[in-house]
Amino acid sequence: MFVDYHLHTVRCCHASGTLAEYLAEAEKKGLAEIGFADHFPLDLFGVTEEEPLTMRASELPDYIRDVELLRRQATIPVRLGAEVEYLPGRERETAEMLARCGLDYVIGSIHTLDGWDFTHPGQAQRYKQEDIDFLYERYFALVQQMASSQLFQIIGHLDVVKKFSYFPRRRWEHLLEDTCRAIKQADVCVELNTAGWRAPVGEAYPGEAFLAKCYELNVPVTMGSDAHRPRDVGSGLHRAVLLLHNLGFKEIATFNAGQRQMRPLILSG
């Protein structure tokens, strides 16, 4: 089955289109389920953004209401989620805030290190000044910490640090191994995020080696397009399903009311 659990809305300030347009695109493409996972408000934590890239705290109730209204008119299940930036040391606050929202699932992700948004095209030049080996070590240590926090059902765009095609000089298989084992131990799910195929790196998040290790360790996988505009809903899902199938996966993770359910991985929608 084809599911897309990573859709954004205009409330994050860098997406376009109405929720109804996202739903219409999903229904047109024959998706089995979709989920909205817009960027959770950072101002709830007192974090000030130079460039707004998350919804405001004041918008959160309306975001929840809008998704709830949409699901009543949909012909396919529409899940309510959020993409939440992992903030080390703020785990208790994060848990308390998420508990109030009644979400079907939460995607945990990391976009920044020391105030640097390493996923932002406008800040990509900084990679040339960084020790990439050290950057990867730091990033994946945080991913492991994020997985162990038990705050999230899904780890989002697991290896997004590769987005602009900067890779370590040293071998980094140990990072792959250690990260997948931490995710397995935490019993959380990995997102196959197809936006990587639309990024400079031209490779899904995570890449095939990570996915193969997930299969080896029996780490559950779900899918998301990371769509910021309606036409990208479901983008790359056929390719993603084929990749998972070829690696041996037989099931895909779905979510409802915070509970994970494994469903058969079928090559057609």
LUMKOL-338028 format. One line per 8 residues: number of its first residue (from 1); their letters; for each residue x, y, z of N, C-alpha, C. Coordinates in steps of 0.2 Angstrom, whole numbers. Layout:
N
NUM = a = X,Y,Z,X,Y,Z,X,Y,Z  ...
//
This chain:
269
1 = mfvdyhlh = 4,-6,0,0,0,0,4,6,0  2,12,-3,5,18,-3,3,23,2  7,25,7,5,30,12,10,35,12  8,41,13,12,47,13,11,51,20  15,50,24,14,53,31,18,59,32  20,62,27,24,68,28,22,74,23  17,77,25,14,83,21,14,89,25  16,95,22,16,101,26,10,105,24
9 = tvrcchas = 10,111,27,4,116,26,7,123,25  3,128,23,6,135,23,8,137,30  6,134,35,7,137,42,14,137,43  18,133,40,26,132,41,29,138,38  26,142,34,29,148,30,33,146,24  34,140,23,38,138,17,35,133,13  28,133,13,24,128,9,18,132,6  15,128,1,10,132,-3,4,127,-4
17 = gtlaeyla = -2,129,-5,-8,125,-6,-12,124,0  -18,122,-2,-23,121,4,-23,114,6  -25,112,11,-26,105,14,-30,101,9  -35,104,6,-40,101,2,-36,99,-5  -32,103,-7,-28,102,-13,-23,96,-12  -20,96,-6,-16,90,-4,-20,83,-5  -26,84,-1,-30,78,-1,-32,76,-8  -34,81,-12,-36,79,-19,-31,76,-23
25 = eaekkgla = -25,78,-22,-19,75,-26,-18,68,-24  -18,67,-17,-18,60,-14,-23,55,-17  -29,58,-17,-35,54,-20,-34,52,-27  -31,57,-31,-30,56,-38,-25,51,-39  -20,51,-35,-14,46,-36,-15,40,-33  -21,39,-30,-23,32,-27,-19,30,-21  -17,35,-17,-14,34,-10,-19,30,-6  -17,26,-1,-21,23,3,-22,27,10
33 = eigfadhf = -17,31,12,-18,35,18,-13,41,17  -15,46,20,-10,52,20,-10,55,28  -5,58,29,-4,61,36,-1,68,35  -4,73,38,-1,80,39,4,80,45  10,82,43,15,82,49,19,89,48  15,94,49,19,101,49,23,102,54  28,107,53,33,109,58,30,112,65  31,108,70,28,110,77,31,116,79
41 = pldlfgvt = 28,121,82,30,127,84,36,127,88  41,131,86,47,131,90,46,137,96  42,142,94,41,147,99,38,144,106  35,138,105,32,135,112,38,134,117  44,133,114,50,132,118,54,138,119  52,144,117,55,150,117,61,151,112  61,147,107,66,148,102,63,153,97  68,157,95,66,163,90,70,161,84
49 = eeepltmr = 66,161,78,68,159,72,70,166,68  76,166,65,77,172,61,73,172,55  72,166,52,67,165,46,62,160,48  56,162,49,51,158,51,50,151,47  51,146,50,51,139,46,46,134,50  43,136,55,38,132,59,32,136,60  26,133,61,20,137,63,21,140,69  17,145,71,17,149,77,13,145,82
57 = aselpdyi = 15,145,88,11,142,94,3,144,93  2,150,91,-5,152,91,-9,149,85  -5,146,81,-8,143,75,-10,135,76  -7,132,81,-7,125,82,-15,123,83  -19,126,87,-26,124,87,-29,124,81  -28,129,77,-31,129,70,-29,124,65  -22,122,66,-19,117,62,-23,110,64  -24,109,70,-27,103,72,-34,103,70
65 = rdvellrr = -38,108,71,-45,109,68,-45,108,61  -41,111,57,-41,110,50,-40,103,47  -36,99,50,-35,92,48,-41,88,50  -43,89,56,-49,86,59,-55,87,54  -56,93,52,-61,94,47,-60,91,40  -54,91,38,-53,88,32,-54,80,32  -52,77,37,-53,70,37,-60,68,37  -65,72,39,-72,71,38,-75,70,31
73 = qatipvrl = -71,74,27,-74,74,20,-69,70,15  -64,66,18,-60,62,14,-62,55,12  -60,53,7,-62,46,5,-57,41,7  -51,44,10,-46,39,12,-44,42,19  -41,38,24,-39,40,30,-34,46,30  -35,51,34,-31,57,35,-29,57,42  -22,56,43,-19,56,50,-17,63,52  -17,64,58,-15,70,61,-8,69,64
81 = gaeveylp = -3,72,61,4,71,64,7,78,65  14,78,67,18,84,67,25,82,66  29,86,63,36,85,63,39,90,68  43,87,73,45,90,79,53,90,79  56,96,79,63,97,80,65,94,87  70,89,87,73,87,93,77,92,96  75,94,103,79,99,106,82,95,113  88,93,112,91,90,118,91,94,124
89 = greretae = 89,91,130,88,94,136,81,97,137  77,96,132,70,99,132,65,93,132  67,87,133,63,81,132,56,82,136  57,84,142,51,84,147,46,89,144  48,95,142,43,100,139,40,97,133  44,94,129,42,92,122,36,86,123  37,82,128,33,77,130,26,80,132  27,85,136,21,88,139,17,91,134
97 = mlarcgld = 20,95,129,16,98,124,13,94,119  17,88,117,14,84,113,8,80,115  8,79,122,3,75,125,-4,79,125  -4,85,124,-10,89,123,-13,89,117  -10,87,112,-12,88,105,-16,82,101  -16,76,104,-20,71,102,-18,69,95  -11,68,94,-9,67,87,-9,59,86  -9,57,79,-9,50,77,-2,48,77
105 = yvigsiht = 3,52,76,10,51,76,14,57,76  20,56,78,25,62,78,32,60,75  34,64,70,40,63,67,45,67,70  51,64,73,56,68,76,62,69,70  64,75,70,69,77,65,74,82,68  80,82,64,85,87,66,87,91,60  86,97,61,88,102,55,94,106,57  95,107,63,100,112,65,105,109,70
113 = ldgwdfth = 111,112,70,117,111,74,120,118,76  120,119,83,123,126,85,120,132,81  113,131,80,110,137,76,111,137,69  114,132,66,115,132,59,110,127,56  106,129,51,101,125,48,105,122,42  108,116,43,112,113,38,107,110,32  101,110,33,96,108,27,94,114,23  96,120,25,93,126,21,98,127,15
121 = pgqaqryk = 95,128,9,99,129,3,103,136,4  100,141,8,104,147,9,110,147,14  110,141,17,116,140,22,120,135,20  120,132,14,123,126,12,131,128,11  133,134,10,140,136,9,144,134,15  141,134,21,145,133,27,148,126,27  145,121,23,148,114,23,155,115,21  157,120,17,164,120,15,169,122,21
129 = qedidfly = 166,125,26,170,127,32,170,122,37  166,116,37,165,112,42,170,106,41  171,102,47,175,96,47,169,91,46  168,88,40,162,84,38,162,77,42  168,75,43,168,69,48,166,70,54  168,76,57,165,77,64,158,79,64  156,82,58,149,84,58,144,78,58  146,73,54,142,67,54,142,63,60
137 = eryfalvq = 148,63,64,148,60,71,143,64,75  143,70,75,139,74,79,131,73,78  130,73,71,123,72,69,120,66,71  124,60,69,121,54,71,121,52,78  125,55,82,125,54,89,118,58,92  116,63,89,110,66,91,104,62,88  104,59,82,99,55,80,98,49,85  104,46,87,103,41,92,100,43,98
145 = qmassqlf = 102,49,101,99,52,107,91,53,106  90,56,100,83,57,98,79,51,98  81,45,95,77,39,95,76,37,102  81,37,106,81,35,113,77,39,118  75,45,116,71,49,120,63,46,121  61,42,116,54,39,116,49,45,115  51,50,112,46,56,111,43,55,104  46,51,100,43,51,93,42,43,91
153 = qiighldv = 37,43,86,35,36,83,39,35,77  42,41,74,45,40,67,51,45,68  57,42,65,63,46,64,63,49,57  63,55,56,62,58,50,68,59,46  68,59,39,74,60,35,81,58,38  81,52,40,87,50,44,94,52,43  96,52,37,102,54,35,102,61,31  98,66,32,97,72,29,104,76,29
161 = vkkfsyfp = 108,74,33,115,78,33,118,77,27  117,73,23,120,72,16,117,76,10  112,80,12,107,83,7,111,86,2  117,90,3,120,94,-2,127,90,-4  126,83,-3,132,79,-6,139,80,-3  139,82,3,145,82,7,145,76,11  151,72,10,151,65,14,158,65,17  158,61,23,165,60,26,170,57,22
169 = rrrwehll = 176,59,24,182,56,21,183,49,23  182,48,30,183,42,33,177,37,32  178,31,33,172,26,33,167,28,38  161,27,37,156,29,42,151,24,43  153,17,41,148,12,42,146,11,49  151,13,54,149,12,61,144,16,63  143,22,60,138,27,62,131,24,60  131,21,54,125,17,51,123,12,56
177 = edtcraik = 128,8,58,126,2,62,124,4,69  127,9,72,126,11,79,119,15,79  118,19,73,111,22,73,105,17,72  106,13,68,101,8,67,99,4,73  105,2,77,104,-2,83,100,2,88  102,9,88,98,13,93,91,14,92  89,14,85,82,15,83,79,8,85  82,2,83,79,-4,85,78,-5,92
185 = qadvcvel = 83,-3,96,82,-4,104,76,1,106  75,7,103,70,11,105,63,9,102  63,4,98,57,2,95,53,8,91  57,12,87,53,17,84,54,15,76  51,19,72,50,18,65,55,23,61  57,20,55,61,25,51,57,27,45  57,33,43,54,36,37,58,35,31  55,32,26,59,32,19,56,39,16
193 = ntagwrap = 60,44,16,58,51,14,60,52,7  56,52,3,57,53,-5,60,60,-7  60,65,-2,62,71,-4,70,71,-6  73,66,-4,80,66,-6,81,65,-13  77,62,-16,77,61,-23,76,67,-27  73,72,-24,72,79,-27,77,84,-24  82,82,-20,87,86,-17,94,85,-21  99,89,-20,105,89,-24,108,82,-23
201 = vgeaypge = 108,79,-18,111,72,-17,108,67,-21  101,68,-23,98,63,-28,97,56,-25  97,55,-18,96,49,-15,91,50,-9  87,44,-8,82,45,-3,85,45,4  81,48,8,83,48,15,79,42,19  82,37,22,89,36,21,91,32,15  97,32,13,100,28,7,99,21,8  101,17,3,99,10,2,103,6,8
209 = aflakcye = 109,8,9,113,5,14,110,5,21  107,11,23,104,12,29,97,7,29  94,7,24,88,3,23,89,-4,24  95,-6,21,97,-13,21,98,-15,28  101,-11,32,103,-12,39,96,-12,43  91,-8,41,85,-8,45,81,-15,43  82,-17,37,79,-24,36,82,-29,40  89,-29,40,93,-34,44,91,-34,51
217 = lnvpvtmg = 89,-28,54,88,-28,61,80,-28,63  76,-28,57,69,-28,58,66,-22,61  69,-16,59,67,-10,60,61,-8,56  55,-6,58,50,-5,54,51,2,50  48,2,44,49,8,40,42,10,37  41,17,37,35,20,34,38,25,28  33,28,25,35,32,19,32,40,20  36,44,17,33,51,16,37,55,11
225 = sdahrprd = 33,59,8,36,63,2,39,70,4  37,72,10,40,78,13,37,84,8  31,83,6,28,88,1,27,95,4  29,100,1,28,107,3,23,110,-2  21,106,-7,16,109,-12,12,103,-14  6,104,-16,1,98,-18,4,94,-23  7,96,-28,10,92,-34,15,87,-31  18,88,-26,23,83,-23,20,78,-19
233 = vgsglhra = 14,78,-17,11,73,-13,12,66,-17  14,61,-13,15,55,-16,21,54,-21  25,59,-21,31,59,-26,36,54,-24  38,50,-28,43,45,-27,41,39,-24  34,38,-22,32,32,-18,32,26,-22  31,26,-28,31,20,-32,39,17,-32  43,22,-33,50,20,-32,52,18,-25  50,21,-20,51,19,-13,49,12,-12
241 = vlllhnlg = 42,10,-14,40,4,-13,44,-2,-16  46,0,-22,50,-5,-26,57,-6,-23  60,-1,-20,66,-1,-17,65,-6,-10  60,-4,-6,59,-8,0,58,-16,-2  54,-17,-7,52,-24,-9,58,-27,-11  63,-24,-15,69,-27,-17,74,-29,-12  73,-25,-6,77,-26,0,75,-31,4  68,-33,3,65,-39,6,60,-37,11
249 = fkeiatfn = 58,-31,12,53,-28,16,46,-31,14  42,-34,18,35,-36,17,30,-32,20  32,-27,24,27,-23,28,29,-16,28  24,-12,29,25,-5,30,21,-2,36  24,2,40,21,5,46,16,10,44  10,9,48,5,14,48,3,16,55  0,22,56,-1,24,63,-9,27,63  -11,26,69,-18,29,71,-18,29,79
257 = agqrqmrp = -20,35,81,-20,37,88,-14,35,92  -8,36,89,-2,34,92,0,27,92  -4,23,89,-2,16,89,0,14,82  6,10,81,8,8,75,5,1,73  3,1,67,1,-6,64,4,-7,57  7,-13,57,10,-15,51,5,-18,46  6,-15,40,2,-17,34,6,-20,29  3,-25,24,7,-28,19,9,-23,14
265 = lilsg = 16,-23,12,19,-19,7,17,-22,0  13,-18,-3,10,-20,-10,13,-16,-15  15,-19,-21,18,-15,-26,14,-10,-30  7,-11,-29,2,-6,-32,-1,-2,-26  -4,3,-28,-7,8,-23,-12,5,-19
//
